[in-house]
Amino acid sequence: MAKIAFIGLGVMGGPIAGHLAKAGHQLTVYNRSMGKAKRWAETYGGAVAVNPAKAAEDAEIVISCVGTDDDLSQITLGRDGAFRSMKPGGLFIDHTTVSARIARQLFVEGESRGLHCVDAPVTGGQAGAEKGRLAVMCGGSEPAVAAASIVMQAYAPRIVHVGRAGAGQTAKMVNQICIGGIVQGLAEALRFAQAAELDLDKTFDAISGGAAQSWQMDNYWKTMAADSFDFGFAVDWMRKDLGLALEEARANGATLPVTALIDQFYADVQAMGGHRQDTSALVRRITRA
């Protein structure tokens, strides 16, 4: 069992850290909201640190799951960042969805300190985190990813080493590009079915067993039909992720016309007040016939 510092106890990080505690690892946790960290420790045990550097002092492994590039930079390289107290040979695993640029930067910064870094964004949503059924796409050296996999198997049955530093984040962008296109198609199909006055339950039964089937359809068709959008990954976070993909595309020369359009559709949903609604809220901007 390892001594682990876990930084970031949000809707994804909290359950992930919980699985590690249940697996028997010794955790010290830090969260920007100290109250949330204390509540987590009351539930799962472990210690609470006042900043990331303190959390990482005696840790063999530091795992983060925060929000943005700036958040990640602060908890690693900031004045009280974890990299300032991690010992050479330590392993850093980041589950945040951020830019490939900062993932590569942290790899270089970590290497200069004798640290092993893995960018390891996840997919599977809040439900996957709570059930311990996440999929992880990893960037980094083979030994570092192998070491990280031993720990991550507590909450992720699918762990894939995609490539060198930054590749995990780039693969997550591929994931989000796919999701955006699928959700938009699902939204249009649902509105079309409503305009045609089809029985939506029977339509779902008819199409969900064939080539049109998707995870998005299985999980969102009925909630979209009910105009209910409180079941997962928020629109604000999706816009952040699509922005990362579009930024990376400008750097690598890829063309993403549909992704750019869907990003603007999500901006429309934000303007309608749907910031914290789940990604299936795309359907809100399509007027019922």
N, C-alpha and C positions, 0 to 999 in steps of 0.2 A: 504494500500500500504506500502511496506517495503523499508527501506534504505538498499541498496545492494552495496557491493563492488564486482566488477567483474574483475578478473585477467586473462589476456590472450585473445587477440582479433584477433586470427588467422581465418582460413577459417571456423572453427566451432564456436569458441568463439564469434567472431564479430557478426554473425547473431543471435546467442542465446541471447547475451546481447541486441541486437536490439529489439527482441521480448519482453524482460522484460521492456525496456523503453516504447515501444508502449502500454504495458499493464498498464502503469502508475506508475511503481516503480521508486524510486529516486536512480539513479546510480552514483557511483564514480568508474572510470575505471583506470586500470593500464595495460600497455603493455611494454615489454622490449624495443620495438621500440616506442619512445615517439611520433614520427610523426604519427604512425598508431592510437595511442590513441587519439591524437588531431583530426584527420580526423573523427574518430568514433563519438567523442563528437560534432563535427560540424554538423554531420548528424542527430544524435539522441538526442542531449542535454546531460546534466549531467556534472559532474566535472571530471578532470583528475588529478591523483595523481602521485607523483614522485617515489613512491615505494609501495610495497604491504602493509606495516605497516600503511602508511599514508592513503591508500585507505580504510583500515579496521577500522580506528579509531572510527568512529561514526556509523559503519554499524551494523545492526541486523543480516544480512546474508552475508557471503562471498562465492562467487562462483568462482571456478578456472577451466580453460581449457587450459592447457599448453602442454608440449611435452613429457617429460621423467620423470623417478623417480627423477633424480637430479634436474630438473627444479621444480618439485613439492616440493621437500624438501627445496629448496632455497626460494621459495615464501611463504612457511609456517613457517619453522623453522630457516631460515637464519637470519642474523643480522638485516635485514629490513623486516623480514617475517611477514605475517598477524597475526599469532598466538601471536606475541608479543604485539599487540595492541587490539586484540579482547576482548570484555568484557565477563565475565562469563554469561552463558545462551545463548551465540551467536551460530549460526548455520553455519557450514562449509559444503559446497557441492562441491565435486570434480568431474568434467566431463572428466578429463584426462584418457586415457587408460594407466595404469601403472601396476606394480606388486601388487599382493595381499599382499605381505609383507609390502610395504610402506603404503598401505591402513590401515592395522592393526596397524602399528606403529603410524600413525596419529590419529587413534581412541584412542589409549592409551595416546598419548601426549595431545590430546584435552580433554580427560576425566580428566586428572590431572589439567587442567586449567578451568574446568567447561564448556567446549564447547561440542556441539553436532555435531558429524561428520558423513557424509554419503558419501560413495564411490559410484559414480553414473555415470559410463561410458555409452556412448550413442552409438546407431547404427542408420543408416539412411543416413549417408554421408553428404557431403556438401549441396546437394539438399534438404535433409531432414531438415538440420539446417536452410536453407534459407526459406523454406516453413513452418517451425514450425511443422514438422511432424516426430520428432524423437521418438525413443523408448529408455527408460532408464531402466537399471537394477541396483537395489540399494542394498547396504549392510549397515547395521547399526541397531540401535535400532528402534523399531516400532514407538515411538513418534517422533524421529528425521526424519524418512522417511516420516511420515504423514505430518510433518511441511514442509519438503522439497517439497513434492508433490504439495502443494498449490501454490508454486512459479513455479515449473517446468511445470505445466499444460499450461503455456503460450507458450511453444514450444514443448511439448511432450504429445501427446494423449495417449500413452501407457507407464505407469510407473509401474514397478513390483518390489515389495520388495522380493528379493531372499533369504536373510538370514542375518546373523550377519556380522560384519565388515570384509571386504575383499571378501564377497560373490558376490558383484556386479562386481568386477574385475575378479573373477574366471568365472562368467557367460559370461563376455565379451570374455574371452579366448575361451569358448565353441563356441561362435558366430564366432570368427575368424577361428577356426579349421574347422567349417562347410563351411565357405566361401571359404577357400583355396581349399578344396576338390571339391567343386562345380565348381569353376572357372577352375581348371585343367581339370575336366571332360568336361566342355563346350569347352575349347580350343581344346582338342583332338577330340571332336565330330565335331567341325567346320572344322578342317583340314581334317578329314575323309570325310566330305561332299564335300569339295573342290576337294579332290583326286578322288572322285566318279563322279565329274562333275555334281553335283546336282544343281538345281536352289536354291540358299540359301534363298531367300525370301519365296518361296513356301515350302521349308523344314521347315523354322521357323513356317509358318502358320500351317503346319501339326503336328508339335510336341509340340508347345507351349500351346496347349489347353489340353494336357494330363498329364500323370504322370511325364514327363521329365521337365515340366514347373518349372521355378524358377525366383526369382527376378533378378538374375544375367543374365539369358537368356533374359528376357524381356528388360533389360537395356543395355546389352553389345553385344548381338549376332550381330547386324548390325554394330556397331562401330568396333568390332573385325574384321569382314569381310572386313571393309574398312581400316584396319590397322591404326585406329585412337584411341589414348589412353590418351586423355586429359579430362576425364569425371569423376574424383572423386578421391577416396582414393589412395594415392601414394604407390608405391612399397616399398619405404624406410620405410614407416610407417607400412606396412603390415609385413615386416621382423621384425621390432621391436616387433610387437604384437605376431607373431608366436614364436619369441624368448622367450617372457614372458610365453607363453603357455608351451613351451618345458621345461623351467626352473621350472615351477610349477609342471609339470608332473614328473620331476626327484625327486621333494620333496614328492609328494603324491603317487608315485608308478604306475601312469598310463603309458600305452604304446601308443605312438603316431607315428608309423612308417610312415604312409602316410603324416602326418603333417611335419615330419622331412625331408622327400623327397621333398615336395613342397617348404619348406623353402629353400632348396638348389636350386630348380628350380628358385625361385625368386632371389637368388644370381646370377644365370646365367643371368637373365634379367638386374640386376644391372651392371654386367660386360659388357653388351651390350649397356650401357648408359641409361637404362630405370629407373633411380632412381626416377624421379618425374612423370613418367607415371602411369596411374591408374592400379589397380590390374589385369585387363583383359589382360595386356601386357604379361602375361604368354604364350599366344599363339605365341609370337615372337620367342620363342626358339624351336618351333616345325616346322621343315622345310616343306615347301609346296612340295607335290609330283610332 
